[in-house]
Amino acid sequence: MIKYTYPDGTHCYRALHTVQAVYTNEEGKLVSRALKADQSGFYTFEIKSFEVLEAGVTYN
């Protein structure tokens, strides 16, 4: 799992296999490209940070 933190401080979790890339765009912002829920393609969104979570560990 990957935990994303958005610029407003909120967060979400995504399955690792749905994430295609995390990179800095041409504006210097950290962004991620991930598979849409309906699997019809990818979308790109700005993030503040991300963390790869270890399998089998309970996080608070």
N, CA, C and O atoms as a Maestro MAE file, in Angstrom:
{
 s_m_m2io_version
 :::
 2.0.0
}

f_m_ct {
 s_m_title
 :::
 protein
 m_atom[240] {
  # First column is atom index #
  i_m_mmod_type
  r_m_x_coord
  r_m_y_coord
  r_m_z_coord
  i_m_residue_number
  s_m_chain_name
  s_m_pdb_residue_name
  s_m_pdb_atom_name
  i_m_atomic_number
  :::
  1 25 0.842 -1.181 0.000 1 A "MET " " N  " 7
  2 3 0.000 0.000 0.000 1 A "MET " " CA " 6
  3 2 0.884 1.239 0.000 1 A "MET " " C  " 6
  4 15 2.010 1.239 0.498 1 A "MET " " O  " 8
  5 25 0.330 2.280 -0.573 2 A "ILE " " N  " 7
  6 3 0.985 3.582 -0.551 2 A "ILE " " CA " 6
  7 2 0.052 4.554 0.147 2 A "ILE " " C  " 6
  8 15 -1.141 4.608 -0.155 2 A "ILE " " O  " 8
  9 25 0.590 5.313 1.071 3 A "LYS " " N  " 7
  10 3 -0.161 6.368 1.742 3 A "LYS " " CA " 6
  11 2 0.251 7.689 1.107 3 A "LYS " " C  " 6
  12 15 1.422 8.066 1.142 3 A "LYS " " O  " 8
  13 25 -0.719 8.388 0.529 4 A "TYR " " N  " 7
  14 3 -0.487 9.707 -0.039 4 A "TYR " " CA " 6
  15 2 -0.944 10.763 0.951 4 A "TYR " " C  " 6
  16 15 -1.986 10.610 1.587 4 A "TYR " " O  " 8
  17 25 -0.178 11.823 1.084 5 A "THR " " N  " 7
  18 3 -0.614 13.001 1.828 5 A "THR " " CA " 6
  19 2 -0.804 14.113 0.808 5 A "THR " " C  " 6
  20 15 0.109 14.432 0.047 5 A "THR " " O  " 8
  21 25 -2.000 14.702 0.799 6 A "TYR " " N  " 7
  22 3 -2.329 15.774 -0.133 6 A "TYR " " CA " 6
  23 2 -1.833 17.112 0.410 6 A "TYR " " C  " 6
  24 15 -1.539 17.218 1.601 6 A "TYR " " O  " 8
  25 25 -1.735 18.136 -0.442 7 A "PRO " " N  " 7
  26 3 -1.269 19.453 0.007 7 A "PRO " " CA " 6
  27 2 -2.096 20.051 1.151 7 A "PRO " " C  " 6
  28 15 -1.571 20.838 1.938 7 A "PRO " " O  " 8
  29 25 -3.382 19.688 1.254 8 A "ASP " " N  " 7
  30 3 -4.221 20.231 2.335 8 A "ASP " " CA " 6
  31 2 -4.082 19.457 3.647 8 A "ASP " " C  " 6
  32 15 -4.751 19.783 4.627 8 A "ASP " " O  " 8
  33 25 -3.217 18.431 3.676 9 A "GLY " " N  " 7
  34 3 -2.974 17.664 4.896 9 A "GLY " " CA " 6
  35 2 -3.794 16.394 5.019 9 A "GLY " " C  " 6
  36 15 -3.510 15.571 5.889 9 A "GLY " " O  " 8
  37 25 -4.804 16.207 4.174 10 A "THR " " N  " 7
  38 3 -5.577 14.968 4.206 10 A "THR " " CA " 6
  39 2 -4.755 13.861 3.552 10 A "THR " " C  " 6
  40 15 -3.731 14.123 2.920 10 A "THR " " O  " 8
  41 25 -5.212 12.634 3.709 11 A "HIS " " N  " 7
  42 3 -4.458 11.525 3.135 11 A "HIS " " CA " 6
  43 2 -5.400 10.448 2.589 11 A "HIS " " C  " 6
  44 15 -6.594 10.434 2.885 11 A "HIS " " O  " 8
  45 25 -4.829 9.550 1.786 12 A "CYS " " N  " 7
  46 3 -5.561 8.396 1.279 12 A "CYS " " CA " 6
  47 2 -4.573 7.262 1.073 12 A "CYS " " C  " 6
  48 15 -3.359 7.463 1.119 12 A "CYS " " O  " 8
  49 25 -5.098 6.081 0.847 13 A "TYR " " N  " 7
  50 3 -4.277 4.892 0.624 13 A "TYR " " CA " 6
  51 2 -4.606 4.324 -0.749 13 A "TYR " " C  " 6
  52 15 -5.765 4.315 -1.162 13 A "TYR " " O  " 8
  53 25 -3.584 3.851 -1.452 14 A "ARG " " N  " 7
  54 3 -3.766 3.229 -2.757 14 A "ARG " " CA " 6
  55 2 -2.988 1.921 -2.789 14 A "ARG " " C  " 6
  56 15 -1.905 1.818 -2.213 14 A "ARG " " O  " 8
  57 25 -3.547 0.929 -3.464 15 A "ALA " " N  " 7
  58 3 -2.820 -0.323 -3.664 15 A "ALA " " CA " 6
  59 2 -1.623 -0.048 -4.566 15 A "ALA " " C  " 6
  60 15 -1.728 0.689 -5.546 15 A "ALA " " O  " 8
  61 25 -0.500 -0.637 -4.230 16 A "LEU " " N  " 7
  62 3 0.743 -0.393 -4.957 16 A "LEU " " CA " 6
  63 2 0.604 -0.658 -6.458 16 A "LEU " " C  " 6
  64 15 1.157 0.086 -7.269 16 A "LEU " " O  " 8
  65 25 -0.124 -1.701 -6.833 17 A "HIS " " N  " 7
  66 3 -0.231 -2.048 -8.259 17 A "HIS " " CA " 6
  67 2 -1.038 -1.038 -9.074 17 A "HIS " " C  " 6
  68 15 -1.031 -1.110 -10.303 17 A "HIS " " O  " 8
  69 25 -1.732 -0.100 -8.426 18 A "THR " " N  " 7
  70 3 -2.492 0.918 -9.158 18 A "THR " " CA " 6
  71 2 -1.680 2.185 -9.413 18 A "THR " " C  " 6
  72 15 -2.130 3.070 -10.140 18 A "THR " " O  " 8
  73 25 -0.498 2.279 -8.827 19 A "VAL " " N  " 7
  74 3 0.338 3.473 -8.966 19 A "VAL " " CA " 6
  75 2 1.332 3.261 -10.104 19 A "VAL " " C  " 6
  76 15 2.094 2.294 -10.104 19 A "VAL " " O  " 8
  77 25 1.315 4.169 -11.068 20 A "GLN " " N  " 7
  78 3 2.237 4.054 -12.195 20 A "GLN " " CA " 6
  79 2 3.509 4.855 -11.957 20 A "GLN " " C  " 6
  80 15 4.592 4.411 -12.340 20 A "GLN " " O  " 8
  81 25 3.402 6.044 -11.323 21 A "ALA " " N  " 7
  82 3 4.584 6.895 -11.153 21 A "ALA " " CA " 6
  83 2 4.366 7.921 -10.054 21 A "ALA " " C  " 6
  84 15 3.237 8.323 -9.772 21 A "ALA " " O  " 8
  85 25 5.465 8.337 -9.438 22 A "VAL " " N  " 7
  86 3 5.511 9.496 -8.550 22 A "VAL " " CA " 6
  87 2 6.699 10.309 -9.035 22 A "VAL " " C  " 6
  88 15 7.808 9.788 -9.154 22 A "VAL " " O  " 8
  89 25 6.466 11.595 -9.316 23 A "TYR " " N  " 7
  90 3 7.530 12.410 -9.898 23 A "TYR " " CA " 6
  91 2 7.275 13.891 -9.644 23 A "TYR " " C  " 6
  92 15 6.199 14.275 -9.184 23 A "TYR " " O  " 8
  93 25 8.265 14.713 -9.943 24 A "THR " " N  " 7
  94 3 8.136 16.162 -9.871 24 A "THR " " CA " 6
  95 2 7.809 16.655 -11.277 24 A "THR " " C  " 6
  96 15 8.547 16.380 -12.223 24 A "THR " " O  " 8
  97 25 6.698 17.386 -11.411 25 A "ASN " " N  " 7
  98 3 6.295 17.847 -12.744 25 A "ASN " " CA " 6
  99 2 7.085 19.087 -13.154 25 A "ASN " " C  " 6
  100 15 7.971 19.540 -12.430 25 A "ASN " " O  " 8
  101 25 6.749 19.632 -14.332 26 A "GLU " " N  " 7
  102 3 7.499 20.773 -14.846 26 A "GLU " " CA " 6
  103 2 7.331 22.034 -14.007 26 A "GLU " " C  " 6
  104 15 8.141 22.955 -14.114 26 A "GLU " " O  " 8
  105 25 6.294 22.093 -13.173 27 A "GLU " " N  " 7
  106 3 6.078 23.230 -12.271 27 A "GLU " " CA " 6
  107 2 6.796 23.041 -10.939 27 A "GLU " " C  " 6
  108 15 6.741 23.918 -10.077 27 A "GLU " " O  " 8
  109 25 7.468 21.905 -10.764 28 A "GLY " " N  " 7
  110 3 8.188 21.626 -9.533 28 A "GLY " " CA " 6
  111 2 7.333 21.023 -8.429 28 A "GLY " " C  " 6
  112 15 7.779 20.926 -7.286 28 A "GLY " " O  " 8
  113 25 6.102 20.613 -8.759 29 A "LYS " " N  " 7
  114 3 5.198 20.014 -7.772 29 A "LYS " " CA " 6
  115 2 5.341 18.494 -7.790 29 A "LYS " " C  " 6
  116 15 5.551 17.890 -8.842 29 A "LYS " " O  " 8
  117 25 5.225 17.888 -6.611 30 A "LEU " " N  " 7
  118 3 5.253 16.433 -6.498 30 A "LEU " " CA " 6
  119 2 3.883 15.904 -6.908 30 A "LEU " " C  " 6
  120 15 2.866 16.321 -6.355 30 A "LEU " " O  " 8
  121 25 3.851 14.998 -7.864 31 A "VAL " " N  " 7
  122 3 2.593 14.451 -8.365 31 A "VAL " " CA " 6
  123 2 2.692 12.933 -8.482 31 A "VAL " " C  " 6
  124 15 3.780 12.356 -8.484 31 A "VAL " " O  " 8
  125 25 1.531 12.312 -8.577 32 A "SER " " N  " 7
  126 3 1.472 10.871 -8.794 32 A "SER " " CA " 6
  127 2 0.517 10.590 -9.943 32 A "SER " " C  " 6
  128 15 -0.447 11.324 -10.161 32 A "SER " " O  " 8
  129 25 0.793 9.533 -10.662 33 A "ARG " " N  " 7
  130 3 -0.100 9.062 -11.718 33 A "ARG " " CA " 6
  131 2 -0.576 7.683 -11.288 33 A "ARG " " C  " 6
  132 15 0.231 6.792 -11.022 33 A "ARG " " O  " 8
  133 25 -1.901 7.513 -11.220 34 A "ALA " " N  " 7
  134 3 -2.477 6.262 -10.726 34 A "ALA " " CA " 6
  135 2 -3.655 5.840 -11.592 34 A "ALA " " C  " 6
  136 15 -4.259 6.654 -12.291 34 A "ALA " " O  " 8
  137 25 -3.962 4.570 -11.532 35 A "LEU " " N  " 7
  138 3 -5.064 3.987 -12.286 35 A "LEU " " CA " 6
  139 2 -6.398 4.458 -11.712 35 A "LEU " " C  " 6
  140 15 -6.585 4.472 -10.495 35 A "LEU " " O  " 8
  141 25 -7.324 4.844 -12.592 36 A "LYS " " N  " 7
  142 3 -8.667 5.231 -12.163 36 A "LYS " " CA " 6
  143 2 -9.377 4.018 -11.569 36 A "LYS " " C  " 6
  144 15 -9.056 2.878 -11.904 36 A "LYS " " O  " 8
  145 25 -10.332 4.264 -10.697 37 A "ALA " " N  " 7
  146 3 -11.055 3.179 -10.029 37 A "ALA " " CA " 6
  147 2 -11.755 2.254 -11.025 37 A "ALA " " C  " 6
  148 15 -11.853 1.049 -10.791 37 A "ALA " " O  " 8
  149 25 -12.240 2.814 -12.136 38 A "ASP " " N  " 7
  150 3 -12.925 1.984 -13.133 38 A "ASP " " CA " 6
  151 2 -11.959 1.373 -14.154 38 A "ASP " " C  " 6
  152 15 -12.385 0.736 -15.118 38 A "ASP " " O  " 8
  153 25 -10.666 1.572 -13.933 39 A "GLN " " N  " 7
  154 3 -9.584 1.033 -14.764 39 A "GLN " " CA " 6
  155 2 -9.651 1.500 -16.218 39 A "GLN " " C  " 6
  156 15 -9.183 0.804 -17.120 39 A "GLN " " O  " 8
  157 25 -10.237 2.686 -16.445 40 A "SER " " N  " 7
  158 3 -10.373 3.217 -17.805 40 A "SER " " CA " 6
  159 2 -9.171 4.043 -18.241 40 A "SER " " C  " 6
  160 15 -9.146 4.565 -19.356 40 A "SER " " O  " 8
  161 25 -8.192 4.162 -17.382 41 A "GLY " " N  " 7
  162 3 -7.005 4.959 -17.700 41 A "GLY " " CA " 6
  163 2 -6.372 5.487 -16.433 41 A "GLY " " C  " 6
  164 15 -6.714 5.071 -15.327 41 A "GLY " " O  " 8
  165 25 -5.445 6.408 -16.609 42 A "PHE " " N  " 7
  166 3 -4.730 6.980 -15.471 42 A "PHE " " CA " 6
  167 2 -5.121 8.430 -15.257 42 A "PHE " " C  " 6
  168 15 -5.592 9.095 -16.180 42 A "PHE " " O  " 8
  169 25 -4.925 8.923 -14.038 43 A "TYR " " N  " 7
  170 3 -5.084 10.342 -13.758 43 A "TYR " " CA " 6
  171 2 -3.899 10.794 -12.917 43 A "TYR " " C  " 6
  172 15 -3.272 9.993 -12.224 43 A "TYR " " O  " 8
  173 25 -3.603 12.080 -12.987 44 A "THR " " N  " 7
  174 3 -2.461 12.658 -12.286 44 A "THR " " CA " 6
  175 2 -2.978 13.637 -11.245 44 A "THR " " C  " 6
  176 15 -3.901 14.405 -11.520 44 A "THR " " O  " 8
  177 25 -2.390 13.617 -10.046 45 A "PHE " " N  " 7
  178 3 -2.829 14.502 -8.973 45 A "PHE " " CA " 6
  179 2 -1.637 14.928 -8.132 45 A "PHE " " C  " 6
  180 15 -0.647 14.206 -8.017 45 A "PHE " " O  " 8
  181 25 -1.752 16.115 -7.546 46 A "GLU " " N  " 7
  182 3 -0.677 16.667 -6.722 46 A "GLU " " CA " 6
  183 2 -0.698 16.033 -5.333 46 A "GLU " " C  " 6
  184 15 -1.762 15.797 -4.759 46 A "GLU " " O  " 8
  185 25 0.495 15.763 -4.804 47 A "ILE " " N  " 7
  186 3 0.636 15.243 -3.448 47 A "ILE " " CA " 6
  187 2 1.709 16.040 -2.716 47 A "ILE " " C  " 6
  188 15 2.558 16.681 -3.334 47 A "ILE " " O  " 8
  189 25 1.654 15.987 -1.391 48 A "LYS " " N  " 7
  190 3 2.690 16.621 -0.575 48 A "LYS " " CA " 6
  191 2 3.785 15.615 -0.264 48 A "LYS " " C  " 6
  192 15 4.966 15.961 -0.232 48 A "LYS " " O  " 8
  193 25 3.383 14.353 -0.031 49 A "SER " " N  " 7
  194 3 4.348 13.299 0.275 49 A "SER " " CA " 6
  195 2 3.687 11.946 0.051 49 A "SER " " C  " 6
  196 15 2.479 11.854 -0.167 49 A "SER " " O  " 8
  197 25 4.501 10.904 0.107 50 A "PHE " " N  " 7
  198 3 3.974 9.550 0.022 50 A "PHE " " CA " 6
  199 2 4.851 8.643 0.870 50 A "PHE " " C  " 6
  200 15 6.006 8.957 1.155 50 A "PHE " " O  " 8
  201 25 4.281 7.514 1.266 51 A "GLU " " N  " 7
  202 3 4.994 6.534 2.081 51 A "GLU " " CA " 6
  203 2 4.591 5.144 1.609 51 A "GLU " " C  " 6
  204 15 3.402 4.863 1.458 51 A "GLU " " O  " 8
  205 25 5.553 4.287 1.378 52 A "VAL " " N  " 7
  206 3 5.272 2.895 1.033 52 A "VAL " " CA " 6
  207 2 5.124 2.137 2.348 52 A "VAL " " C  " 6
  208 15 6.056 2.090 3.150 52 A "VAL " " O  " 8
  209 25 3.953 1.546 2.568 53 A "LEU " " N  " 7
  210 3 3.660 0.870 3.827 53 A "LEU " " CA " 6
  211 2 4.028 -0.605 3.742 53 A "LEU " " C  " 6
  212 15 3.891 -1.235 2.693 53 A "LEU " " O  " 8
  213 25 4.488 -1.135 4.845 54 A "GLU " " N  " 7
  214 3 4.913 -2.531 4.917 54 A "GLU " " CA " 6
  215 2 3.708 -3.453 5.067 54 A "GLU " " C  " 6
  216 15 2.800 -3.169 5.848 54 A "GLU " " O  " 8
  217 25 3.698 -4.537 4.336 55 A "ALA " " N  " 7
  218 3 2.609 -5.511 4.411 55 A "ALA " " CA " 6
  219 2 2.564 -6.160 5.789 55 A "ALA " " C  " 6
  220 15 3.606 -6.442 6.380 55 A "ALA " " O  " 8
  221 25 1.358 -6.397 6.301 56 A "GLY " " N  " 7
  222 3 1.185 -7.091 7.565 56 A "GLY " " CA " 6
  223 2 1.343 -6.229 8.798 56 A "GLY " " C  " 6
  224 15 1.262 -6.742 9.914 56 A "GLY " " O  " 8
  225 25 1.566 -4.930 8.632 57 A "VAL " " N  " 7
  226 3 1.735 -4.021 9.763 57 A "VAL " " CA " 6
  227 2 0.469 -3.189 9.905 57 A "VAL " " C  " 6
  228 15 -0.070 -2.713 8.906 57 A "VAL " " O  " 8
  229 25 -0.013 -3.007 11.130 58 A "THR " " N  " 7
  230 3 -1.162 -2.158 11.388 58 A "THR " " CA " 6
  231 2 -0.674 -0.751 11.679 58 A "THR " " C  " 6
  232 15 0.111 -0.538 12.603 58 A "THR " " O  " 8
  233 25 -1.141 0.212 10.889 59 A "TYR " " N  " 7
  234 3 -0.756 1.614 11.058 59 A "TYR " " CA " 6
  235 2 -1.906 2.385 11.676 59 A "TYR " " C  " 6
  236 15 -3.071 2.110 11.391 59 A "TYR " " O  " 8
  237 25 -1.583 3.341 12.515 60 A "ASN " " N  " 7
  238 3 -2.612 4.205 13.122 60 A "ASN " " CA " 6
  239 2 -2.772 5.464 12.319 60 A "ASN " " C  " 6
  240 15 -3.588 6.318 12.665 60 A "ASN " " O  " 8
  :::
 }
 m_bond[239] {
  # First column is bond index #
  i_m_from
  i_m_to
  i_m_order
  :::
  1 1 2 1
  2 2 3 1
  3 3 4 2
  4 3 5 1
  5 5 6 1
  6 6 7 1
  7 7 8 2
  8 7 9 1
  9 9 10 1
  10 10 11 1
  11 11 12 2
  12 11 13 1
  13 13 14 1
  14 14 15 1
  15 15 16 2
  16 15 17 1
  17 17 18 1
  18 18 19 1
  19 19 20 2
  20 19 21 1
  21 21 22 1
  22 22 23 1
  23 23 24 2
  24 23 25 1
  25 25 26 1
  26 26 27 1
  27 27 28 2
  28 27 29 1
  29 29 30 1
  30 30 31 1
  31 31 32 2
  32 31 33 1
  33 33 34 1
  34 34 35 1
  35 35 36 2
  36 35 37 1
  37 37 38 1
  38 38 39 1
  39 39 40 2
  40 39 41 1
  41 41 42 1
  42 42 43 1
  43 43 44 2
  44 43 45 1
  45 45 46 1
  46 46 47 1
  47 47 48 2
  48 47 49 1
  49 49 50 1
  50 50 51 1
  51 51 52 2
  52 51 53 1
  53 53 54 1
  54 54 55 1
  55 55 56 2
  56 55 57 1
  57 57 58 1
  58 58 59 1
  59 59 60 2
  60 59 61 1
  61 61 62 1
  62 62 63 1
  63 63 64 2
  64 63 65 1
  65 65 66 1
  66 66 67 1
  67 67 68 2
  68 67 69 1
  69 69 70 1
  70 70 71 1
  71 71 72 2
  72 71 73 1
  73 73 74 1
  74 74 75 1
  75 75 76 2
  76 75 77 1
  77 77 78 1
  78 78 79 1
  79 79 80 2
  80 79 81 1
  81 81 82 1
  82 82 83 1
  83 83 84 2
  84 83 85 1
  85 85 86 1
  86 86 87 1
  87 87 88 2
  88 87 89 1
  89 89 90 1
  90 90 91 1
  91 91 92 2
  92 91 93 1
  93 93 94 1
  94 94 95 1
  95 95 96 2
  96 95 97 1
  97 97 98 1
  98 98 99 1
  99 99 100 2
  100 99 101 1
  101 101 102 1
  102 102 103 1
  103 103 104 2
  104 103 105 1
  105 105 106 1
  106 106 107 1
  107 107 108 2
  108 107 109 1
  109 109 110 1
  110 110 111 1
  111 111 112 2
  112 111 113 1
  113 113 114 1
  114 114 115 1
  115 115 116 2
  116 115 117 1
  117 117 118 1
  118 118 119 1
  119 119 120 2
  120 119 121 1
  121 121 122 1
  122 122 123 1
  123 123 124 2
  124 123 125 1
  125 125 126 1
  126 126 127 1
  127 127 128 2
  128 127 129 1
  129 129 130 1
  130 130 131 1
  131 131 132 2
  132 131 133 1
  133 133 134 1
  134 134 135 1
  135 135 136 2
  136 135 137 1
  137 137 138 1
  138 138 139 1
  139 139 140 2
  140 139 141 1
  141 141 142 1
  142 142 143 1
  143 143 144 2
  144 143 145 1
  145 145 146 1
  146 146 147 1
  147 147 148 2
  148 147 149 1
  149 149 150 1
  150 150 151 1
  151 151 152 2
  152 151 153 1
  153 153 154 1
  154 154 155 1
  155 155 156 2
  156 155 157 1
  157 157 158 1
  158 158 159 1
  159 159 160 2
  160 159 161 1
  161 161 162 1
  162 162 163 1
  163 163 164 2
  164 163 165 1
  165 165 166 1
  166 166 167 1
  167 167 168 2
  168 167 169 1
  169 169 170 1
  170 170 171 1
  171 171 172 2
  172 171 173 1
  173 173 174 1
  174 174 175 1
  175 175 176 2
  176 175 177 1
  177 177 178 1
  178 178 179 1
  179 179 180 2
  180 179 181 1
  181 181 182 1
  182 182 183 1
  183 183 184 2
  184 183 185 1
  185 185 186 1
  186 186 187 1
  187 187 188 2
  188 187 189 1
  189 189 190 1
  190 190 191 1
  191 191 192 2
  192 191 193 1
  193 193 194 1
  194 194 195 1
  195 195 196 2
  196 195 197 1
  197 197 198 1
  198 198 199 1
  199 199 200 2
  200 199 201 1
  201 201 202 1
  202 202 203 1
  203 203 204 2
  204 203 205 1
  205 205 206 1
  206 206 207 1
  207 207 208 2
  208 207 209 1
  209 209 210 1
  210 210 211 1
  211 211 212 2
  212 211 213 1
  213 213 214 1
  214 214 215 1
  215 215 216 2
  216 215 217 1
  217 217 218 1
  218 218 219 1
  219 219 220 2
  220 219 221 1
  221 221 222 1
  222 222 223 1
  223 223 224 2
  224 223 225 1
  225 225 226 1
  226 226 227 1
  227 227 228 2
  228 227 229 1
  229 229 230 1
  230 230 231 1
  231 231 232 2
  232 231 233 1
  233 233 234 1
  234 234 235 1
  235 235 236 2
  236 235 237 1
  237 237 238 1
  238 238 239 1
  239 239 240 2
  :::
 }
}
